Amino acid sequence: MITKDELFSFLRDKMSGPVSFKDIASGLGLDNAGKRGIKKILRQLVNEGHIIRTRNALYGLSEEMSLISGYFEAHRDGYGFVILDKPGERDVFVPARATFGAMANDRVVARLENRRRREGRIIRILERACTRISGTFERGRAVFFVRPKSRAIPFDLYISPADKGKAEEGDNVIAEILNNPSEKRPPSGRIIKVLKKPETPLEDIEMIIDELDLPRRFPHAVVEEARAHLNGIGFENDDSHGRKDLRSLTTVTIDGEKAKDFDDAVSVEKTPDGYRLWVHIADVSHYVGWDSQIDKEARKRGTSVYFADRVIPMLPKELSEDLCSLKPRVDRLAFTVEMEFDGKGRRISARFYPSLIHSNERMTYTSVKKVLIDNDTDARKRYSGLMDDFERMGELCNLIKSQRMKRGSLDFDLPEPEVLLDLQGNPEDIIRAERNFAHMIIEEFMIAANESVAEYLEGLGVPNIYRIHEEPDPMKLEELVAVVGRLGLAQKKKGPGVPDFAALLAKVKGTDAEDVINHMVLRSLKQAKYSTVNVGHFGLASESYSHFTSPIRRYPDLVTHRILREVLSNKHMSVKRVSELESILPDIALHSSRTERIADDAERAVLNAMRVWLMKDKVGETFEGRVVSVNSFGLKVRLRDVYVEGFLHVSYMTDDYYEYHDKSMSLVGLNRKKRYSVGKELTVRIESVNLEDREIIFGIASSPGPVNPLPRDQYESTYKRNRK
């Protein structure tokens, strides 16, 4: 059988240009069986971005054809970036004129037109991520159209009178795309739903679910299959297949107060040479096999989505909240990673096996903090039987983290917003969710388990889905370097053009600049994603990393469980099975990355909705805030006492005419020279709250009034120049 490397070498060394499948098969002298195998490998090479399949079914090397494939990351101003399928390559900028009608998350082929500037043009759309859009139904002089709510969609959708249904001008609607935009015709569609204008925050969440086409319920066949498992069909305590009985171990789960799905539990003990850590993960793969009804639906969803008032789960609640959830004081099937650490926190061995566990206690991050950090008398008395275990967990956590920091891992301490709802579902407050030492314990233990599994499978040469985080694009570091320099912070270099992020984060920890710098560093980094090609995890400074510890809520974790189970059960994976996995895993990785981005968008949209509903009655009130980003249009400001962000447009900065300075990334008054840059504190007034666009507009609270020392036309020309 021809291998992937052999096929790639053949295309690179033997072929002078794009070739047909027939030419490839002939050149390699393949029989019918070989032809079937080579089709899978060609598909994999296309998925990974190494080769391109042209419109007329010819295969050629991406590099030689100046073509790249990836997904499109759209910007609200019309331009975007192609995020390449092939790891280790810089993103390609696509100007608004060259997007070919691509929308956010579309899979595309682009031609690289300027290698030095990494600028390209989209020439083909391989797969549309969006089949419907939400927006406002409007009427032109002779046509109907939908104006998209998302500013990342660069076109209006035209609607014929026969396809408008009951929509009236000004209605919020969902429209199905019938014809995507092309060079020859505009996009068109039909109205499939008229949305009621939300009158409550919960109705707004329902509208977001409609807008993003998120699933509300599971298909009947999926529910029936889940109930069959819950009623005992398919449940086996299969000790004969290597399941180890760990019920005698002291085991706990540590999660948030609101958690219902418990993926992971931990046990720890002291050894003569250090520590032994057991990370027990819900054995979802025991119940959910490849291509079962539950599996197909889970693969489609890709991930659970978490909102302030609900969860849209990847698995039916019969599994996610019951049979698979590692609930306290009941026996549960698990997949255990058993690790040995020396006295300095260095991992020296790891074992993997199916297990049977019994969680002694359902702990929360708050209760563990009370025990370990606050030394709360009542809490320590209540959990007296677990005190030694918690102490050992704390010791081991510190040691493991110290080793991770030594290798250059980034230590983000980013505050997360938490929406507090009243009994009617209205937001009462949005606070910074507390992240304490208990969070760090679970985080370090899960990272260790994920690395152990990834290293083991990679060492065997078995196909797997990796969680990769590529090194930052040097072009995107300019803003960060400028801000860091202006704040007077040392700029150590980790490599050519790459700041030492770990040293920078350590330096600002505990300072007023910490929050701002953490977010800026995060924005300058590439987004982590799933891939069958391992290029390491930059943020964790990990050479091999996979997601394994959350199979209830992430599909790639479930896939890694299955692969590990196959390896442990069969001791050797056949060539045929390797080929099958190499064929299906790239598509799963790509789809999982896409569903993760959609979930992030949904969670962000709901958070923005909760922010505007919270602030809608506070127009005219003043708040203290801090500038978190600056552009030529104005300032993004985060409030101090409530975790809310809004925009302060230059048109509301009436005490002067402001000019944007690229190098310092600040707005500077042309006359008074007042400067607004990242980190500056200021008092703002709520000028307006737009529930429909989910936007909060700020003004400066204590403005002395407009000053007009320049002729208006001169100011406008300066402002337009800044915008360009």
Order of alpha helices (4+ residues) and beta strands (2+ residues): alpha-beta-alpha-alpha-beta-beta-alpha-beta-beta-beta-beta-beta-beta-beta-beta-beta-beta-alpha-alpha-beta-beta-beta-beta-alpha-alpha-beta-beta-beta-beta-beta-alpha-alpha-alpha-beta-beta-alpha-beta-alpha-beta-beta-alpha-alpha-beta-alpha-alpha-beta-beta-beta-beta-beta-beta-beta-beta-alpha
